[in-house]
């Protein structure tokens, strides 16, 4: 009896709480690039069993459009969403096939809105042909639209290896020797061959579900990022949780070694 009453009180108070956070936010300090590890779908499903969505992936996917709307409001320029890691390929074929189908549907939904520039980042060669072809033929860029990286088949170590390979292959194509390529190798050169080349590095990385590790997410790009770990499972992630992350970021003094 008491639980429904408590939930009703919380629902009534959250708009006021959100307003107080927004009032105190300095949007001039909003991060340009926010990366998100969408974690906790399966644990959410265990606590909220559903025969329609036994693993919680569809509930998690349905949160993405809502979340990107919050990013629009906060004037975030780039968002990277980790939808599938290289480690996820260790899951059972049945679960992996279902997850890939949901990811494909999610990409279609994001593109259909016409609001955002969708870019696939990851080892797309690991994906089934129907999905890799879909990701290779995304709609053209929208002027002024938020850039949304969907990290699919993504692993931070794999990205760095691919970047080094790309750098060496580029040098080889110009006839450069291995010695000269090694002498010219630099962090700036490697950055040109990352999946996110041309984009700012993420200033803020968010992970849901209470886990406090990156798990290989944007390993290179996160060298100077701020981290925010949220207890809520991704399907339960609310606008107020996002606002808290932005507030925590705005309150940090980013000296960056100075």
PyMOL commands that set and color helices and strands:
alter all, ss='L'
color gray80, all
select helices_A, chain A and resi 2-24+27-29+41-47+57-73+86-90+93-113+124-126+129-136+156-173+178-184+187-191+221-224+234-236+239-250
alter helices_A, ss='H'
color red, helices_A
select strands_A, chain A and resi 33-37+78-85+116-121+146-154+204-207+226-229
alter strands_A, ss='S'
color yellow, strands_A
deselect
rebuild
show_as cartoon
